[in-house]
Amino acid sequence: SVVGMVTKLEKIKDVHTALLAVGEVFKVIPNTKLIIVGDGPLRRELETKAEILGISDNVIFTGIREDIPELLSVFDVFILTSLSEGMPNAILEAMASGKPVIASKVGGVSEAVFDSINGFLCLPGNYKELSGLIGRLLNDRELSRKQGLNARGIAEKIFSHERMIKEYENNYMELFLNN
């Protein structure tokens, strides 16, 4: 099983909570891997934390990558543990890839992740809740599949809505600039 995240390794993204949660998941589902895509000032500290938790063999820090769609394709579950967010592109990309998302209920996240529909929302910093939700999706492949399909559909609606707004803006600017 593969749990993944695409994030900057900085305090606001709270990757510590992801490590603690996946550490709990490893106790129940030992073959689980956590792939952390991204880099930042906390990388060394987070690598050390994984060692201290005894999970460094199961955690892969990829650094910055250009092949995000390929990496998303191997994830079973996408997680976002931020303490604060706007509307994160990372979850929209994961959803467009058909992945269920478990994310902190912060900022604009709940405009894309609908609890129990295309993933789950959890309290920021609550690694016990996060680990339980990860375990639930990894143990229930049918639920995971359904939520992934719902995620793709919701992402397509969000992206098509954004595209429609851009087209309106472009048309308006053309009219405005040509008069």
Protein Blocks (a to p, Z undefined) as FASTA:
>chain_A
ZZdddddddfklommmmmmmmmmmmmmmmmbccddedddjklmmmmmmmmmnopmmmpcc
ebjafklmmmmmmpmbdcdfbfbdcddfklmmmmmnopacddddehjllmmmcghklocc
ddehilklmmmmmmmmmmmmmlmmmmmmmmmmmmmmmmmmmmmmmmmmmmmmmmmmmZZ
